[in-house]
Amino acid sequence: MTETKRRSILERIVGKPLPWLAWTWAALAVIWIVLAIVDPSGFHTFMAITWSVLAIVQLSAAYYARKQELRRAPTAEADTAAH
């Protein structure tokens, strides 16, 4: 099976999530949370919530992609051994 057929629909549309990028989003979310605590305003609170949600989505996508990659690894070795 080719690489294109193994990728999920989400990976085809968005691409493979990168763990370092997901952690960067999480760091930005933490910065906004700190700003919302230090200088409470509607904007800081909104940005803290928004970046937190986006960071959670990014981290979840990276975790899911890694889990899928680990699940595919044994089958890829079996496919190459059979040919």
Legacy VTK file of the C-alpha trace (Angstrom):
# vtk DataFile Version 3.0
C-alpha trace
ASCII
DATASET POLYDATA
POINTS 83 float
0.000 0.000 0.000
1.376 3.394 -0.904
1.895 6.250 1.543
-1.003 8.211 0.008
-3.485 5.433 0.694
-2.360 5.024 4.308
-2.827 8.663 5.320
-6.095 9.722 6.911
-8.343 12.311 5.313
-7.279 14.893 7.905
-3.600 14.281 7.098
-4.326 14.673 3.389
-6.084 18.010 3.905
-4.002 19.615 6.663
-0.785 17.627 6.592
1.013 15.749 9.324
0.962 17.637 12.648
4.415 18.502 13.954
5.025 18.026 17.696
7.340 21.051 18.008
4.668 23.260 16.451
2.027 21.927 18.845
4.267 22.703 21.829
4.902 26.195 20.447
1.148 26.777 20.372
0.947 25.525 23.964
3.707 27.956 25.012
1.833 30.835 23.382
-1.318 29.770 25.215
0.575 29.864 28.527
1.852 33.361 27.728
-1.698 34.562 27.063
-2.938 32.913 30.269
-0.235 34.717 32.258
-1.185 38.019 30.590
-4.856 37.387 31.420
-3.943 36.838 35.084
-1.521 39.769 35.391
-3.585 42.306 33.446
-7.179 41.054 33.269
-9.084 42.381 30.303
-11.607 40.995 27.887
-9.047 40.782 25.110
-6.458 38.916 27.196
-9.094 36.485 28.463
-10.432 35.888 24.960
-6.947 35.293 23.564
-6.017 32.995 26.468
-9.106 30.854 25.885
-8.640 30.841 22.097
-4.950 29.901 22.189
-5.607 27.262 24.854
-8.266 25.595 22.731
-6.053 25.754 19.628
-3.108 24.319 21.572
-5.245 21.447 22.850
-6.375 20.687 19.295
-2.766 20.781 18.022
-1.465 18.561 20.824
-4.330 16.112 20.326
-3.667 15.940 16.589
0.056 15.350 17.146
-0.677 12.636 19.716
-3.209 10.968 17.412
-0.801 11.078 14.451
1.984 9.523 16.536
-0.379 6.809 17.766
-1.417 6.041 14.185
2.230 5.970 13.073
3.156 3.514 15.819
0.175 1.332 14.965
1.159 1.258 11.272
4.823 0.442 11.922
4.450 -3.330 12.576
2.206 -3.783 9.538
4.695 -1.951 7.319
7.450 -4.334 8.434
5.187 -7.317 7.762
4.362 -5.972 4.275
8.023 -5.626 3.324
8.903 -9.057 4.768
6.153 -10.714 2.725
7.398 -9.283 -0.581
LINES 1 84
83 0 1 2 3 4 5 6 7 8 9 10 11 12 13 14 15 16 17 18 19 20 21 22 23 24 25 26 27 28 29 30 31 32 33 34 35 36 37 38 39 40 41 42 43 44 45 46 47 48 49 50 51 52 53 54 55 56 57 58 59 60 61 62 63 64 65 66 67 68 69 70 71 72 73 74 75 76 77 78 79 80 81 82
